[in-house]
């Protein structure tokens, strides 16, 4: 049982990214060996355990010293090492309880840090295992006077053990333990619901673990990073939307803007990372006052973003307000409409957006307008070039610039076009000459930019190549352009009515500056993702999730809704719902009792009629018959026995006496009634009436 608890606790810790995977694998294998082959573990020399304690202590101290100021990863590794030691080393009853506490710590700390749906399953498995182990500890605890209980594991055999368990298995114990488990779950659920929720407005910092963002959603994206995410079918976002119709068009879940390009890599420029473009604050709510008051509907969108995706949040367009569950350290870049957290969390992160809109255009920021309206400019190659000049920078060899100029001259000639017309021309060019594929082709030419090399020699490409080609062509022609990464599309879960975005929906597209409208226009040059006209909204057909995988995922959204985000408002709503149900039930019960009372009153007040008394007489007669049969049951059984001329061994009196003798023997009860029962079982035949007193004394002996 200790080894089973250890394996369960190690399984729960696998979801934590704390650099402890090798020791967790070692612990899981150790616990499995201890469970399957306890004779091997019992053969370990005692000297090993005398030295194991000091060695483990030195390892723990060194681990903590090497990882200051972080203490969660060393703490997890310390508990894992202690569990391994306790599972393998000989232990007494007190140390068995230590195993339970250590394993409980592993399960709880994993659930607190990841808030994963698996935590519900793991704690439900842990509870009966821990209860069973405590039950066994109580059974083998013979008190202080009896001495310690020692088990000889060297002679353990699974076949003998299973046979013995089957022999002593008692249905009553199983039923009682099941009832206790149900009671524990019910009481725990009730306490969870009734525990008051206080708004501390601040998380506990030591319970927040950070991890690395996916390479396609970090501050620097190389060619192919976003396409690698598309190989992953796991869920990235779950969104509770006001209505399914609001996502009828293909939704673009905009996350991150990358303005600087060099050698096949797009990244956030140094100037866009710092002030004045980026502001750092601690907020519970972020308001965006760009929508007229008449358009405020109060519709709420709830986003659940899985851990390990990115520290940047999906924001597809304008909104009235964005709210977090607690005070949150954020980085807000209003000019490019990018919102980031201070770190990438390991667990799911949820937030609400009021009156969200999907925008085809992003308004130009105050810090951008003055520079962008003076385009075209000659931009020098400078590593510290300030935004927004980075959106027209071409830091590449002259040969590559010449190749871009040649393509632009064939597309638009020398006549300047609007941003919309130019976008349409470049998109058509890319669609006519290239096809989409996660496995791009083309030859990388020495001394030439990788995107330009693909334009010159390739025919198949992924979304980063299409977006990168568009951006370089636009910049060479004098248009400011930048890359945007996020998700495009999604599906609808029909079981719980919410929108699902998977990692396979990861995408990269372009925003080009439209001077006529003073806004950034979204353009998707990747084939199969829309129209070549950037101003045309793409009406996509909604895909629906169903089947087993959709049902499993619906459990997760219920976990997030009902458990993770359970707050004081939910308590009030639940209490009001319960109140309404009880009031309705009370009203229905009151109405039913009133009807019964009127019926009884009318029945009593009606004239005496034998027909009305007939059902009552039948019920009374049945009751009397049952009582009479029960009182003379032994006499009836004896009569049937003589009538059928059955052997004496099947005499009901003898059989009943045998049953009482068996029960008294099992319980170890020594009583004078045993001799009387033996006389009835093996002596002369007795009538049922004559043995009633003996059977009564046998029942009293068993109860005593």
For each residue, the residues with C-beta under 8 A, 3 or more apart:
1: 4 5 129 132 133 136
2: 5 6 34 86 87 91 96 99 133
3: 6 7 31 32 34 35 87
4: 1 7 8 31 35 129
5: 1 2 8 9 99 100 103 126 129 130 133
6: 2 3 9 10 27 30 31 34 83 84 87 99 103
7: 3 4 10 11 28 31 32 35
8: 4 5 11 12 103 107 122 125 126 129
9: 5 6 12 13 83 102 103 104 106 107 126
10: 6 7 13 14 24 27 28 31 80 83 106
11: 7 8 14 28 122
12: 8 9 15 106 107 110 111 118 119 122
13: 9 10 16 20 24 76 80 106 110
14: 10 11 21 24
15: 12 110 114 116 118
16: 13 20 76 110 113 114 209 346
17: 209 211 308 346
18: 72 73 76 77 209
19: 73
20: 13 16 23 24 73 76 77 80
21: 14 24 25
22: 25 26
23: 20 26 27 77 80 81
24: 10 13 14 20 21 27 28 80
25: 21 22 28 29
26: 22 23 29 30 84
27: 6 10 23 24 30 31 80 83 84
28: 7 10 11 24 25 31 32
29: 25 26 32 33
30: 6 26 27 33 34 84 87 88
31: 3 4 6 7 10 27 28 34 35 83 84 87
32: 3 7 28 29 35 36
33: 29 30 36 37 40 41
34: 2 3 6 30 31 37 38 41 87 88
35: 3 4 7 31 32 38
36: 32 33
37: 33 34 40 41
38: 34 35 41 42 153 156
39: 42 43 153 154 155 156
40: 33 37 43 44
41: 33 34 37 38 44 88 153
42: 38 39 152 153 154 156
43: 39 40 154
44: 40 41 48 49 88
45: 48
46: 49 50
47: 50 51
48: 44 45 51 52
49: 44 46 52 53 89 90
50: 46 47 53
51: 47 48 54 55
52: 48 49 55 56 85 89
53: 49 50 56 57 85
54: 51 57 58
55: 51 52 58 59
56: 52 53 59 60 81 82 85
57: 53 54 60 61
58: 54 55 61 62
59: 55 56 62 63 81
60: 56 57 63 64 74 77 78 81
61: 57 58 64 65
62: 58 59 65 66
63: 59 60 66 67 74 77 78
64: 60 61 67 68 71 74 78
65: 61 62 68
66: 62 63
67: 63 64 70 71 73 74
68: 64 65 71
69:
70: 67 73 74
71: 64 67 68 74 75 206
72: 18 75 76 113 206 209
73: 18 19 20 67 70 76 77
74: 60 63 64 67 70 71 77 78
75: 71 72 78 79
76: 13 16 18 20 72 73 79 80 106 109
77: 18 20 23 60 63 73 74 80 81
78: 60 63 64 74 75 81 82
79: 75 76 82 83 102 105 106
80: 10 13 20 23 24 27 76 77 83 84 106
81: 23 56 59 60 77 78 84 85
82: 56 78 79 85 86 102
83: 6 9 10 27 31 79 80 86 87 99 102 103 106
84: 6 26 27 30 31 80 81 87 88
85: 52 53 56 81 82 88 89
86: 2 82 83 89 91 95 98 99 102
87: 2 3 6 30 31 34 83 84 99
88: 30 34 41 44 84 85
89: 49 52 85 86
90: 49
91: 2 86 95 96 98 99
92: 95 96 148 149
93: 96 97 137 140 141 149
94: 97 98
95: 86 91 92 98 99
96: 2 91 92 93 99 100 133 137
97: 93 94 100 101 134 137
98: 86 91 94 95 101 102
99: 2 5 6 83 86 87 91 95 96 102 103 133
100: 5 96 97 103 104 130 133 134
101: 97 98 104 105
102: 9 79 82 83 86 98 99 105 106
103: 5 6 8 9 83 99 100 106 107 126 130
104: 9 100 101 107 108 126 130
105: 79 101 102 108 109
106: 9 10 12 13 76 79 80 83 102 103 109 110
107: 8 9 12 103 104 110 111 119 122 123 126
108: 104 105 111 112 123
109: 76 105 106 112 113
110: 12 13 15 16 106 107 113 114 116 119 122
111: 12 107 108 114 115 116 119 122 123
112: 108 109 115 207
113: 16 72 109 110 207 208 209 346 347
114: 15 16 110 111 118 119 307 346 347
115: 111 112 119 347 348 563 564
116: 15 110 111 119 347 348
117: 120 121 555 556 559
118: 12 15 114 121 122
119: 12 107 110 111 114 115 116 122 123
120: 117 123 124 559 563
121: 117 118 124 125
122: 8 11 12 107 110 111 118 119 125 126
123: 107 108 111 119 120 126 127
124: 120 121 127 128 185
125: 8 121 122 128 129
126: 5 8 9 103 104 107 122 123 129 130
127: 123 124 130 131 181 184 185
128: 124 125 131 132 177 181
129: 1 4 5 8 125 126 132 133
130: 5 100 103 104 126 127 133 134
131: 127 128 134 135 177 180 181 184
132: 1 128 129 135 136 177
133: 1 2 5 96 99 100 129 130 136 137
134: 97 100 130 131 137 138
135: 131 132 138 139 177
136: 1 132 133 139 140
137: 93 96 97 133 134 140 141
138: 134 135 141
139: 135 136
140: 93 136 137 149
141: 93 137 138 149
142: 146 147 149
143: 146
144:
145:
146: 142 143 149
147: 142
148: 92
149: 92 93 140 141 142 146
150:
151:
152: 42 155 156
153: 38 39 41 42 156
154: 39 42 43
155: 39 152
156: 38 39 42 152 153 160 161
157: 160 161
158: 161 162
159: 162 163
160: 156 157 163 164
161: 156 157 158 164 165
162: 158 159 165 166
163: 159 160 166 167
164: 160 161 167 168
165: 161 162 168 169
166: 162 163 169
167: 163 164
168: 164 165
169: 165 166 173 174
170: 173 174
171: 174 175
172: 175 176
173: 169 170 176 177
174: 169 170 171 177 178
175: 171 172 178 179
176: 172 173 179 180
177: 128 131 132 135 173 174 180 181
178: 174 175 181 182
179: 175 176 182 183
180: 131 176 177 183 184
181: 127 128 131 177 178 184 185
182: 178 179 185 186
183: 179 180 186 187
184: 127 131 180 181 187 188
185: 124 127 181 182 188 189
186: 182 183 189 190
187: 183 184 190 191
188: 184 185 191 192
189: 185 186 192 193
190: 186 187 193 194
191: 187 188 194 195
192: 188 189 195 563 566
193: 189 190 571 574
194: 190 191 571
195: 191 192
196: 568 571
197: 566 567 568 571
198: 568
199: 326 568
200: 326
201: 284 326 327
202: 326 327
203: 207 208 326 327
204: 207 208
205: 208
206: 71 72
207: 112 113 203 204
208: 113 203 204 205 343 345
209: 16 17 18 72 113 345 346 347
210: 343 344 345 346
211: 17 307 308 344 345 346
212: 308 344
213: 217 218 308 309 310 311 344
214: 217 218 225 229 308 309 310 503
215: 218 221 222 225 228
216: 221 225 226 227 228 229 485 506 508
217: 213 214 221 229 255 256 309 310 312 485 486 506
218: 213 214 215 221 310
219: 256 258 267 268 273
220: 258 265 266 267 268
221: 215 216 217 218 225 226 258 265 266 267 464 483 485 508
222: 215 225 264 265
223: 264 265 450 451 462 464 465 468
224: 227 228 440 462 464
225: 214 215 216 221 222 228 229 464
226: 216 221 229 230 462 463 464 485 506 507 508
227: 216 224 230 231 438 462 463 464 506
228: 215 216 224 225 231
229: 214 216 217 225 226 232 503 504 506
230: 226 227 438 503 504 505 506
231: 227 228 438 504
232: 229 502 503 504
233: 502 503 504
234: 306 502 503
235: 238 306 500 501 502 503 553 556
236: 305 306 309 487 501 502 503 505 506
237: 253 303 304 305 306 314 487 490 499 500 501
238: 235 303 304 498 499 500 501 553 556 557 560
239: 301 302 303 304 490 498 499 500 501
240: 300 301 302 304 498 499 557 561
241: 244 246 247 301 498 499
242: 246 299 300 301
243: 246
244: 241 247 248 492 497 499 542
245: 248
246: 241 242 243 299
247: 241 244 251 358 490 499 542
248: 244 245 539 540 542
249: 358 537 538 539 540
250: 488 489 529 530 538 539 540
251: 247 316 358 488 489 490 499
252: 316 358 486 487 488 507 509 522 524
253: 237 314 316 486 487 488 490 501
254: 314 315 316 317 337 484 486
255: 217 310 312 313 314 315 338 484 485 486 487
256: 217 219 268 310 312 338 484 485 486
257: 268 272 333 336 337 338 482 483 484 511
258: 219 220 221 261 266 267 268 482 483 484 485
259: 268 269 272 336 387 388 390 391 482 483
260: 266 267 268 269 385 390 393
261: 258 265 266 267 393 395 468 471 472 483
262: 265 395 396
263: 396 449 450
264: 222 223 449 450 451 468
265: 220 221 222 223 261 262
266: 220 221 258 260 261 464 468 483
267: 219 220 221 258 260 261
268: 219 220 256 257 258 259 260 272 273
269: 259 260 272 273 385 386 387 390
270: 273 274 384
271: 274 277 384 385 386 387 390
272: 257 259 268 269 277 278 333 336 387 390
273: 219 268 269 270 278
274: 270 271 277 278
275: 278 279
276: 367
277: 271 272 274 333 335 336 365 367 387
278: 272 273 274 275 331 332 333
279: 275 331 332 333 334
280: 329 330 331
281: 329 330 332
282: 327 328 329 330
283: 286 324 327 328 330
284: 201 323 324 326 327 328
285: 321 322 323 324
286: 283 321 322 323 330 332 339
287: 320 321 322
288: 291 318 319 320 321 322
289:
290: 318 363
291: 288 295 296 318 319 320 355 357
292: 295 296
293: 296
294:
295: 291 292 355
296: 291 292 293 320 355
297: 355
298: 354 355
299: 242 246 354 355 356
300: 240 242 352 353 354
301: 239 240 241 242 352 353 354 356
302: 239 240 350 351 352 565
303: 237 238 239 313 314 350 351 352 353
304: 237 238 239 240 348 349 350 557 560
305: 236 237 309 313 314 348 349 350
306: 234 235 236 237 309 348
307: 114 211 344 345 346 347 348 349
308: 17 211 212 213 214 344 346
309: 213 214 217 236 305 306 344
310: 213 214 217 218 255 256 344
311: 213 340 341 342 343 344 345
312: 217 255 256 338 339 340 341
313: 255 303 305 339 340 341 349 351
314: 237 253 254 255 303 305 486 487 501
315: 254 255 319 322 337 338 339 353
316: 251 252 253 254 356 357 358 359 486
317: 254 356 357 358 359
318: 288 290 291 356 357 359
319: 288 291 315 322 353 354 355 356 357
320: 287 288 291 296 354 355
321: 285 286 287 288 353 354 355
322: 285 286 287 288 315 319 339 351 352 353 354
323: 284 285 286 351 352 353 354
324: 283 284 285 327 328 351
325: 350 351 565 567
326: 199 200 201 202 203 284
327: 201 202 203 282 283 284 324
328: 282 283 284 324 341
329: 280 281 282 341 342
330: 280 281 282 283 286 339 340 341 342
331: 278 279 280 339 340 341 342
332: 278 279 281 286 338 339 340
333: 257 272 277 278 279 336 337 338 339 340
334: 279 337 365
335: 277 364 365 366 367 368
336: 257 259 272 277 333 362 365 482
337: 254 257 315 333 334 362
338: 255 256 257 312 315 332 333
339: 286 312 313 315 322 330 331 332 333
340: 311 312 313 330 331 332 333
341: 311 312 313 328 329 330 331 344 345 349
342: 311 329 330 331
343: 208 210 311
344: 210 211 212 213 307 308 309 310 311 341
345: 208 209 210 211 307 311 341 349
346: 16 17 113 114 209 210 211 307 308
347: 113 114 115 116 209 307
348: 115 116 304 305 306 307 560 564
349: 304 305 307 313 341 345
350: 302 303 304 305 325 560 564 565
351: 302 303 313 322 323 324 325
352: 300 301 302 303 322 323
353: 300 301 303 315 319 321 322 323 356
354: 298 299 300 301 319 320 321 322 323
355: 291 295 296 297 298 299 319 320 321
356: 299 301 316 317 318 319 353
357: 291 316 317 318 319
358: 247 249 251 252 316 317
359: 316 317 318 362 522
360: 521 522 534 535 537
361: 514 517 519 520 521 522
362: 336 337 359 511 519 520 522
363: 290 518 519 520
364: 335 368 369 372 513 518 519 520
365: 277 334 335 336 368 369
366: 335 369
367: 276 277 335 370 387 388
368: 335 364 365 371 372 387 388
369: 364 365 366 372 373 518
370: 367 373 374
371: 368 374 375 388 389
372: 364 368 369 375 388 391 480 513 515
373: 369 370 515 518
374: 370 371 377
375: 371 372 392 478 479 480 513 515
376: 392 478
377: 374 389 392
378:
379: 385 389 392 393 394
380: 385
381: 393 395
382: 385
383:
384: 270 271
385: 260 269 271 379 380 382 389 390 393
386: 269 271 389 390
387: 259 269 271 272 277 367 368 390 391
388: 259 367 368 371 372 391 480
389: 371 377 379 385 386 392 393
390: 259 260 269 271 272 385 386 387 393
391: 259 372 387 388 475 480 481 482 513
392: 375 376 377 379 389 475 478 479 480 481
393: 260 261 379 381 385 389 390 475
394: 379 401 404 472 475 476
395: 261 262 381
396: 262 263 400 401 449 452 472
397: 400 401 447 448 449
398: 401 402
399: 402 403 447 448
400: 396 397 403 404 448 449 452
401: 394 396 397 398 404 405 476
402: 398 399 405 406
403: 399 400 406 407 448 452 455 456
404: 394 400 401 407 408 452 455 472 473 476
405: 401 402 408 409 476
406: 402 403 409 410
407: 403 404 410 411 429 455 473
408: 404 405 411 412 473 476 477
409: 405 406 412 413 414
410: 406 407
411: 407 408 425 426 429 473
412: 408 409 415 416 417 422 425 477
413: 409
414: 409
415: 412
416: 412 478
417: 412 421 422 425
418: 421 422 514 516
419: 422 423 479 512 513 514 515 516 521
420: 423 424 514 521 533 534 535
421: 417 418 424 425
422: 412 417 418 419 425 426 474 477 479 512
423: 419 420 426 427 470 474 512 521 523 534
424: 420 421 427 428 532 533 534
425: 411 412 417 421 422 428 429
426: 411 422 423 429 430 470 473 474 525
427: 423 424 430 431 470 523 525 532 534
428: 424 425 431 432 532
429: 407 411 425 426 432 433
430: 426 427 433 434 466 469 470 525 527
431: 427 428 434 525 527 532
432: 428 429
433: 429 430 459
434: 430 431 458 459 460 461 465 466 527
435: 459 460 461 527
436: 460 461 462 463 466 526 527 528
437: 440 441 460 461 462
438: 227 230 231 462
439: 460
440: 224 437 454 458 460 461 462 465
441: 437 458 459 460 461
442: 453 454 456 457 458 459 460 461
443: 453 457 458
444: 448 450 453
445: 448 453 456 457
446:
447: 397 399
448: 397 399 400 403 444 445 452 453 456
449: 263 264 396 397 400 452 453 472
450: 223 263 264 444 453 454
451: 223 264 454 455 465 468 469 472
452: 396 400 403 404 448 449 455 456 472
453: 442 443 444 445 448 449 450 456 457 458
454: 440 442 450 451 457 458 461 465 469
455: 403 404 407 451 452 458 469
456: 403 442 445 448 452 453
457: 442 443 445 453 454
458: 434 440 441 442 443 453 454 455 461 465
459: 433 434 435 441 442
460: 434 435 436 437 439 440 441 442
461: 434 435 436 437 440 441 442 454 458 465 466 469
462: 223 224 226 227 436 437 438 440 465 466 526
463: 226 227 436 466 467 507 508 509 526 529
464: 221 223 224 225 226 227 266 467 468 483 508
465: 223 434 440 451 454 458 461 462 468 469
466: 430 434 436 461 462 463 469 470 525 526 527
467: 463 464 470 471 483 508 509 510 525 526
468: 223 261 264 266 451 464 465 471 472 483
469: 430 451 454 455 461 465 466 472 473 525
470: 423 426 427 430 466 467 473 474 481 510 512 523 525
471: 261 467 468 474 475 481 482 483 510
472: 261 394 396 404 449 451 452 468 469 475 476
473: 404 407 408 411 426 469 470 476 477
474: 422 423 426 470 471 477 479 480 481 510 512
475: 391 392 393 394 471 472 478 479 480 481
476: 394 401 404 405 408 472 473
477: 408 412 422 473 474
478: 375 376 392 416 475
479: 375 392 419 422 474 475 512 513
480: 372 375 388 391 392 474 475 512 513
481: 391 392 470 471 474 475 510 511 512 513
482: 257 258 259 336 391 471 510 511 520
483: 221 257 258 259 261 266 464 467 468 471 508 509 510
484: 254 255 256 257 258 508 509 510 511 522
485: 216 217 221 226 255 256 258 506 507 508
486: 217 252 253 254 255 256 314 316 506 507
487: 236 237 252 253 255 314 490 501 505 506 507
488: 250 251 252 253 505 507 509 524 529
489: 250 251 501 505 507 540
490: 237 239 247 251 253 487 499 500 501 502 505
491: 499 500 502 542 543 544 545
492: 244 497 498 499 500 542 543 544 545
493: 496 497 498 499 500 544 545 550 553 554 557
494: 497 544 545 546 550
495: 546 550 551 554
496: 493 554 557 558
497: 244 492 493 494
498: 238 239 240 241 492 493 557
499: 237 238 239 240 241 244 247 251 490 491 492 493
500: 235 237 238 239 490 491 492 493 545 553
501: 235 236 237 238 239 253 314 487 489 490 505
502: 232 233 234 235 236 490 491 505
503: 214 229 230 232 233 234 235 236 506
504: 229 230 231 232 233
505: 230 236 487 488 489 490 501 502
506: 216 217 226 227 229 230 236 485 486 487 503
507: 226 252 463 485 486 487 488 489 524 526 529
508: 216 221 226 463 464 467 483 484 485 526
509: 252 463 467 483 484 488 522 523 524 525 526 529
510: 467 470 471 474 481 482 483 484 522 523 524 525
511: 257 362 481 482 484 520 521 522 523
512: 419 422 423 470 474 479 480 481 520 521 523 534
513: 364 372 375 391 419 479 480 481 519 520 521
514: 361 418 419 420 517 518 519 520 521
515: 372 373 375 419 518
516: 418 419
517: 361 514 521
518: 363 364 369 373 514 515
519: 361 362 363 364 513 514
520: 361 362 363 364 482 511 512 513 514
521: 360 361 419 420 423 511 512 513 514 517 534 535
522: 252 359 360 361 362 484 509 510 511 534
523: 423 427 470 509 510 511 512 534
524: 252 488 507 509 510 529 530 534
525: 426 427 430 431 466 467 469 470 509 510
526: 436 462 463 466 467 507 508 509 529
527: 430 431 434 435 436 466
528: 436
529: 250 463 488 507 509 524 526 538
530: 250 524 536 538
531: 534 536 538
532: 424 427 428 431
533: 420 424 536
534: 360 420 423 424 427 512 521 522 523 524 531
535: 360 420 521
536: 530 531 533
537: 249 360
538: 249 250 529 530 531
539: 248 249 250
540: 248 249 250 489
541:
542: 244 247 248 491 492
543: 491 492
544: 491 492 493 494
545: 491 492 493 494 500 549 550 553
546: 494 495 550
547: 550 551
548: 551 552
549: 545 552 553
550: 493 494 495 545 546 547 553 554
551: 495 547 548 554 555
552: 548 549 555 556
553: 235 238 493 500 545 549 550 556 557
554: 493 495 496 550 551 557 558
555: 117 551 552 558 559
556: 117 235 238 552 553 559 560
557: 238 240 304 493 496 498 553 554 560 561
558: 496 554 555 561 562
559: 117 120 555 556 562 563 564
560: 238 304 348 350 556 557 563 564 565
561: 240 557 558 564 565
562: 558 559 565 566 570
563: 115 120 192 559 560 566
564: 115 348 350 559 560 561
565: 302 325 350 560 561 562 570
566: 192 197 562 563 570 571
567: 197 325 570 571
568: 196 197 198 199 571 572
569: 572 573
570: 562 565 566 567 573 574
571: 193 194 196 197 566 567 568 574 575
572: 568 569 575 576
573: 569 570 576 577
574: 193 570 571 577 578
575: 571 572 578 579
576: 572 573 579 580
577: 573 574 580 581
578: 574 575 581 582
579: 575 576 582 583
580: 576 577 583 584
581: 577 578 584 585
582: 578 579 585 586
583: 579 580 586 587
584: 580 581 587 588
585: 581 582 588 589
586: 582 583 589 590
587: 583 584 590 591
588: 584 585 591 592
589: 585 586 592 593
590: 586 587 593 594
591: 587 588 594 595
592: 588 589 595 596
593: 589 590 596 597
594: 590 591 597 598
595: 591 592 598 599
596: 592 593 599 600
597: 593 594 600 601
598: 594 595 601 602
599: 595 596 602 603
600: 596 597 603 604
601: 597 598 604 605
602: 598 599 605 606
603: 599 600 606 612
604: 600 601
605: 601 602
606: 602 603 609 612
607:
608: 612 613
609: 606 612 613
610: 613 614
611: 614
612: 603 606 608 609
613: 608 609 610 616 617
614: 610 611 617 618
615: 618 619
616: 613 619 620
617: 613 614 620 621
618: 614 615 621 622
619: 615 616 622 623
620: 616 617 623 624
621: 617 618 624 625
622: 618 619 625 626
623: 619 620 626 627
624: 620 621 627 628
625: 621 622 628 629
626: 622 623 629 630
627: 623 624 630 631
628: 624 625 631 632
629: 625 626 632 633 636
630: 626 627 633
631: 627 628
632: 628 629 635 636 688
633: 629 630 636 637 688
634: 637 638 652 653 656 688 689 691 692
635: 632 638 639 687 688 689
636: 629 632 633 639 640
637: 633 634 640 641 652 688
638: 634 635 641 642 651 652 653 687 688
639: 635 636 642 643
640: 636 637 643 644
641: 637 638 644 646 650 651 652
642: 638 639 645
643: 639 640
644: 640 641
645: 642
646: 641 650 651
647: 650
648: 651 654 685
649: 654
650: 641 646 647 654 655
651: 638 641 646 648 654 655 685
652: 634 637 638 641 655 656 688
653: 634 638 656 657 680 685 686 687 688 691
654: 648 649 650 651 657 658 680 681 685
655: 650 651 652 658 659
656: 634 652 653 659 660 695
657: 653 654 660 661 677 678 680 681 691 694 695
658: 654 655 661 662 681
659: 655 656 662 663
660: 656 657 663 664 677 695 698 699 702
661: 657 658 664 665 674 677 678 681
662: 658 659 665 666
663: 659 660 666 667 702
664: 660 661 667 669 671 673 674 677 698 701 702
665: 661 662 668
666: 662 663
667: 663 664 702
668: 665
669: 664 674 701 702 704
670: 674
671: 664 674 697 701
672: 675 676
673: 664 676 677 694 697 698 701
674: 661 664 669 670 671 677 678
675: 672 678 679
676: 672 673 679 680 694 697
677: 657 660 661 664 673 674 680 681 694 698
678: 657 661 674 675 681 682 683
679: 675 676 682 683
680: 653 654 657 676 677 683 686 691 694
681: 654 657 658 661 677 678
682: 678 679
683: 678 679 680 686
684:
685: 648 651 653 654
686: 653 680 683 690 691
687: 635 638 653 690 691
688: 632 633 634 635 637 638 652 653 691 692
689: 634 635 692
690: 686 687
691: 634 653 657 680 686 687 688 694 695
692: 634 688 689 695 696
693: 696 697
694: 657 673 676 677 680 691 697 698
695: 656 657 660 691 692 698 699
696: 692 693 699 700
697: 671 673 676 693 694 700 701
698: 660 664 673 677 694 695 701 702
699: 660 695 696 702 703
700: 696 697 703 704
701: 664 669 671 673 697 698 704
702: 660 663 664 667 669 698 699
703: 699 700
704: 669 700 701
